[in-house]
């Protein structure tokens, strides 16, 4: 495994964008496992959920929006704090950038480190990185739940549990039972768990399932257009998280070191999940966080560009 290039530095191939209509009010901008953007079109305004990684990349989302609506883009919602999700926000010139209190706190605590870390991990995903003006700061911070009405369309912005990060936020259209999940749900794409609460994540997936979404836009992967596809997305995400964490916990409990646990977990998961997008990129970060949570770190440690490289060398070198 020591010929692997760091993170996604070998991933240079452009992906094909899909712009799927879920209803008259909801669209999904997806790209073969790259980070997704959700779009909500109300009576008098547009909401964008997750921004793409740079303002230049945001322009492509706007081009797609303009094929279906000329309403102003008033709202940007951050499903969590990660750079690939938030650094394109300035490109929309929205009046309101909305995030949970926990997401705001993470930006304060580790936004700068995360920005440097992610830019090095994903060079292709930060097209025209020089167009990023700096960190994205929310202008509207909510606790647990915020209900917006965009004309007659009800939009619920909710924190329903920790998983991918402690700040995870979903956007729910109750009239149409459409959910934008951020990275709490992935579809045939490897969950990144470097900032995760792995013990909590399955219960958060239960809370999503309890809403009974008819359609769901995951953080990565194709939009899920019916209840069977939604169930497949939830089940696949749950299977990866629980199997990965269980394997790591078993190794940690028996006193094995992180490198050994990583090699064994990789071998155990590769047959089922190895063809999922970014499997080789995510797994070192995932196992490292799982080992931390299984041993002595309840809360995720900050990833810096330096820590990324040292971890990769220790597990893959």
DAQUIPE-V225876 format. One record per backbone hydrogen bond with DSSP energy under -1.0 kcal/mol. CO is the residue of the C=O (numbers start at 1). NH is the residue of the N-H. Records with the same first field share a line. If there is no record, write none. Layout:
CO = NH ; NH
//
This chain:
1 = 4
6 = 9
8 = 11
10 = 12
18 = 30
20 = 28
25 = 41
26 = 22 ; 23
27 = 39
28 = 20
29 = 37
30 = 18
31 = 34
37 = 29
38 = 49
39 = 27
40 = 47
45 = 42
46 = 74 ; 75
47 = 40
48 = 77
49 = 38
52 = 88
54 = 58
57 = 60
58 = 62
59 = 63
60 = 64
61 = 65
62 = 66
64 = 67
65 = 68 ; 69
72 = 46 ; 74
74 = 96
75 = 48
76 = 98
77 = 50
79 = 169
82 = 85 ; 86
83 = 87
85 = 51
86 = 89
88 = 91
89 = 92
96 = 76
97 = 139 ; 140
98 = 78
99 = 142
100 = 104
101 = 105
102 = 106
103 = 107
104 = 108
105 = 109
106 = 110
107 = 111
110 = 114
111 = 115
112 = 116
113 = 117
114 = 118
115 = 119
116 = 120
117 = 121
118 = 122
121 = 8
123 = 126
126 = 129
128 = 131
129 = 132
140 = 99
142 = 101
143 = 145
144 = 159
146 = 157
148 = 155
150 = 43 ; 153
153 = 150
155 = 148
156 = 172
157 = 146
158 = 170
163 = 197
165 = 163
170 = 158
171 = 180
172 = 156
173 = 176 ; 177 ; 178
177 = 214 ; 215
178 = 173
179 = 217
180 = 171
181 = 184
182 = 185 ; 219
185 = 219
188 = 277
193 = 196
197 = 201
200 = 204
201 = 205
202 = 206
203 = 207
204 = 208
205 = 209
206 = 210
208 = 211
209 = 212
215 = 179
216 = 224
217 = 181
219 = 36
220 = 187
224 = 216
226 = 230
227 = 231
228 = 232
229 = 233
230 = 234
231 = 235
232 = 236
233 = 237
234 = 238
235 = 239
236 = 240
237 = 241
238 = 242
239 = 243
240 = 244
241 = 245
242 = 246
243 = 247
244 = 248
245 = 249
246 = 250
247 = 251
248 = 252
249 = 253
250 = 254
251 = 256
252 = 255
257 = 261
258 = 262
259 = 263
260 = 264
261 = 265
262 = 266
263 = 267
264 = 268
265 = 269
266 = 270
269 = 273
270 = 274
273 = 276
276 = 279
277 = 190
278 = 282
279 = 283
282 = 286
283 = 287
284 = 288
285 = 289
286 = 290
287 = 291
288 = 292
289 = 293
290 = 294
291 = 295
292 = 297
304 = 308
305 = 309
306 = 310
307 = 311
308 = 312
309 = 313
310 = 314
311 = 315
312 = 316
313 = 317
//
